[in-house]
Amino acid sequence: FYRIPDRLFRLWMLTTYPLLKGVDWIDPVQARARFREATWAWISKVREARTKPMEEVGRLLLLQWAGEWVEIEGRKRLLPNFKKVEKVKGPLGKSALLAHRKADPGGGWLVLPWSGALGEPEARQMVQEIKGHPFKEYRKVLMGAEPVEMNARLILQEGRIQLWDLQILNHLLDLYGLTRVPMDAEWTAL
């Protein structure tokens, strides 16, 4: 008989492991080692995602889309099919992604990847700079900001910039099988 002190591992041993096909006998020592290896592999993927620039995360996500319907913030939305995603200079001296659709070469999306908090001053300045931006006909999306002040949300909404915070971005990354971007609270817990 073995005593398993870890509650999460014990739950996995009692529920998931016996359901695997061909498992008649469980060696808890080997199972615990496999569980630890899988957990550390997942943690290393999360750490790697943390070091990846937000522009690269956004670019990988945009290139995955193929004109399908997804649910974002409780609403069904049609995601376009982009033929090309290029890095351009965006507002506030940061880089942005210009995504061109396959169906309409004249239009597309201007995606503004953002890491960290977004306050009212940055949102106000961003809206002012985008008004003078040469891509006025493009749909504008700010993705990845967390946390976002309420006044900043309202300013972006008035400036016709759609906000996809880190929670929405991670939801989309999950849908397409890409590695999530951890929130600061999640990251410090690791």
N, C-alpha and C positions, 0 to 999 in steps of 0.2 A: 504494500500500500504506500502511496505517495501523498504527501500533503502539499497542496499548491497554494502559496500565500498570495499571489497576485490575483485580485478579483477579476480583472479584465481577461487575463489569460485563462483563469478557471472557467469563466463564462464561455470563452471561445472553445475550450476543451470539451465542455459539456454540450454545447449546442451545434457548433459548426463542424468540428473535426470528425465526429461520428457519422456525419452525413456524406463525407467523402466516399466515393466508390472504392470498394476493395479494402477498406480499413476494418480489420477484425480486432486488432490489438494495438493499443496506443502506448508508446514508450514516452512518458512525460518528459524525460530529460531531453530527448531528441526533439520532441514537439516544441518544447520551450525554446530551444536553441533556434529552430526554424522560425518561430514566431518573433524572436528577438532580431534575427537577421532581416526578416521582412519589414519589421518596424523601423530598423535603422536605415534600410534602403529607402523607405518612404520619407523619413526625416531628411536624408541627404538630398532627395529630389526637391523637397520644400526649401532647403537651404540654397540649393542651386537656383531655384526660381527667384529667391530673394536677391541674388546677385545679378540676375538678368535685368538689363535696362527695360523700363516700361515701354519704350518704343519697340523693342524686339518682341515683347509679349503681345502688344497690340498688332504688330505686323503679322505675326504668326496666326493670330485669331482672325484677322480680316481675310487672310488668304484661304482660310478653311471654309468660309461661307460659300454656299452654292444655291442661293435663291430659295431658302426654306423658311417656313414659318416657325417662330419661337415665341415663347411667352416671356415678356420682360415687364416687370412691375405690374403684373396682373393683366397685361394687355397682349394680345397676339400681334406680332410684328413680322413683316416680311424682310428678311435680311438679303441684301443684294449679292450678286456674284461679281466679285472684283477681278479684273484681269491684271491689274498692276497696282502695287502699293509702293509709293516712293516717299523718302524722307525729305521734308522741306523745312525751311525756317518758319516757325510759328510765332505767336504772340509771347511777350515777356521774355524774349531771347531764348526760348526753349524750342526744341525741335518738335515738329508735327508730322503726321502721316497724311498724305494725299492719296486717296484710294479712288481709282477710276473703274467705273462699271463696264462690264462687257457689252451690255445692251445699248448704253447711252454714253458715247465717248466724250460728250461735252460736259456731263454732270458727274458728280461723285460725292465723296465724303471727305471732309477735313476733320481728322481725328486728332485730338490734343491729349496725348498721354500725360498723366500727372501722377507723381508719387508724393504721398504725404498729405498734410492738411491744406485746405483751401479756405482762405478768409475773404472777407468783403473787399479789402483793397486790391487783392490779386484778381478777383472776379471782375471788379469795376474796370481795372486796367485792361484785362483780357478782352472785354466787350468793346472797349474803345479802340483797341488795336485791330480787332477783327473787322470792325466797320470800315477801316481803311485797307483791309487785306484784299488782294486781287482775286480771291476765290469766293466772291459774294454769293454766287449761285449754288455753291456746294452746301450740303447738309453738314452742320457742325456738331460734333460730339466730343465732350470732355470725358475721358474715361480713366478710372483708377484712383480718384481723389478720396481720401479718408483721413480724418473727418472733414465734413463740409459744413460751414456755418449756415444758418437758415437764411440770413441776408444774402450770402453768396449764392445760394440756390435760387433765390428770387431774382437776383441780378442776372444770373445766367439764363434763367427762363425768359426774362424780358428781352435779353439780347439774342434770343432764339438759338441758344446753345443748349443742346440736350446733355444732361448729366447722367453718366453711368458710373456710379460710385464703385468702390472696391467690391461690394457685395454683388452688384449686378455683373461686374466684370468676371468675378469668380464663378457665378452661375453660368455664364456663357462659356468660360474655360472648361467647366465640368461637362457641359453639353457636348463639347467638341473633343473631349478626352485630353485636354492640355493640362499642364500642371498649374494649380492655383497659385495666386500671389498672396502670401500670408499677410494678415493685418498685423499691426504692431503688437497688439495684445497676444495674438496667436504666436507671433515670432518670439516674444520674450518668454512665453511658456515653454518653448522648446529649449 
